[in-house]
């Protein structure tokens, strides 16, 4: 690790709020990546009739377990348990519910928290904890994907505008002002009525309007750097514009971009949640934090639904904000200068 990277890591770690928020976010995200193993209505590993199966990752039919039909085995059904036999070995997940499975041991929905449903069920009998784990992963992956792709487009657009300036910058700025004035919500409502919305389609629609978030940062940094001495020297040596932008200008612009990325992810997740809450986002069968909050609004007599969704979403967004603040301080050159001056003063005092 270079001295600059080590200094930035020390600065970020010194912000205890940002550091603990990063640890919490990283732990929750890593856990959510194994949602199929942690929350599922099928065994992780199964040994029946002398054969080994992995029902979480493969389709196990009733015929595989000794039945007559090629239908997928329903492991919540007593008939499937009988087919497995008494000597069968099954390693079950800690939460024996998937995000779409129905709690069959409950008479009335929504059901309050119990031993089988730790956070209760929604009004369709689905386990709240399982949907939160899957929904957390979906929201974070959507936010990261949208932030990554939009950052690539925004950085490229900002570099071109700042480097060439003149009419290129003027025309691009006017086009961005027109495009940013489009009513995004209304367009998504119209498109959702024309197409069957899914993860990738919604991501593409959000990308059409989300790539402009970082253009201003990169453009301003490029306008500042392009007249510095080392950039002029590279141009005098005959380097191409593409090489100068990639080697000399982009590293300086990435400092502000990296510091702003957590806030971009935060905004992407909040937008997805808002659309799902209004019913114009992902389909209802997707595990969504916005759909859980909407159910909490519609079922005020079942407070465990709304509280679970609100606390999960609030914790996620607040953690990203704290991480963003810590990264902003870590990449701020003024903090580096202050630390350097403080270190010099301490050395003089020691002498």
Buried (B, 14 or more C-beta within 10 A) or exposed (E): EEEEEEBBEEBBEBBEBBBEBBEBBEEBBEBBEEBBBBBBBBBBBBBBEEEEBEBBEEEBEBEBBEBEEEEBBBBBEEEBBEBBEEEBEBEBBEBBBBBBBBBEEBEEBBBEBEEBBBBBBBEEBBBBBBBBBBBBBBBBBBBBBBBEBBBEBBBBBBBBBBBBBEEEBEEBBEEBEEEEEEEBEEEBBEBBEEEEBEBEBBBEBBBEBBBBBBBBBBBBBBBEBBEEEEBEEBBEEEBEEEEBBEEBBBEBBBBBBBBBBBBBBBBBBBBBBBBBBBEBBBBEEBBBBBBBBBBBEEBEEBEBBBBBBBEBBEBBBBBBBBBBBBBBBBBBEEBBEEBEEEEEEEEEEEE
